Amino acid sequence: MIGARIKQAREAKGMTQPELAYIVGVVKHMITMIERGTRQVTAPLLVVLAEVLDVTADWLLYGDRDKGD
């Protein structure tokens, strides 16, 4: 689930929800809803979250799944 991966990446960076929300330009409640899976992430926000959290958008979307390369 994308929300769980966002939370995992945020916590790995030692960031709080309010800190992440401030950096990406949304309200804290939006980060809470995204992490809980009650709100979808827009493509532009996904790109910003990936950049801030030092992960790829692909990882946020799909995790560590094997793509069969």
C-alpha positions in Angstrom: 0.0 0.0 0.0 1.4 3.4 -1.0 0.5 5.0 2.3 2.4 2.5 4.3 5.5 3.0 2.1 5.3 6.8 2.5 5.1 6.3 6.2 8.0 3.9 6.2 10.1 6.3 4.1 9.1 9.3 6.3 10.0 7.5 9.5 13.3 6.3 8.0 14.2 9.9 7.5 13.2 10.8 11.0 10.4 13.1 9.8 7.1 13.8 11.5 3.9 14.2 9.5 3.8 17.9 10.1 7.4 18.3 8.9 6.7 16.3 5.7 3.5 18.2 5.1 5.2 21.6 5.4 8.0 20.6 3.0 5.7 19.2 0.3 3.2 22.1 0.7 0.1 20.3 2.0 -1.7 20.2 5.4 -0.8 17.6 7.9 -4.2 16.0 7.7 -3.6 15.2 4.1 -0.4 13.2 5.0 -2.4 11.4 7.7 -5.1 10.4 5.2 -2.6 9.3 2.6 -0.7 7.2 5.0 -4.0 5.6 6.2 -5.1 4.9 2.7 -8.2 7.1 2.9 -6.9 9.6 0.3 -5.2 9.0 -3.0 -2.0 10.7 -4.0 -1.9 12.8 -7.1 0.9 12.2 -9.6 2.5 15.7 -9.0 2.4 15.1 -5.2 3.8 11.6 -5.7 6.8 13.0 -7.5 7.5 15.6 -4.7 7.1 13.0 -2.0 9.5 10.7 -3.7 12.1 13.4 -4.0 11.8 14.6 -0.5 11.8 11.1 0.9 14.8 10.1 -1.2 13.0 7.1 -2.8 11.6 6.6 -6.3 8.0 7.1 -7.3 8.1 3.5 -8.6 9.1 2.3 -5.1 6.3 4.3 -3.5 3.8 2.8 -6.0 5.0 -0.8 -6.1 7.4 -1.5 -3.3 10.0 -4.2 -3.8 8.0 -6.3 -6.1 10.0 -8.3 -8.7 9.4 -6.9 -12.1 10.9 -9.9 -13.9 13.7 -8.0 -15.5 
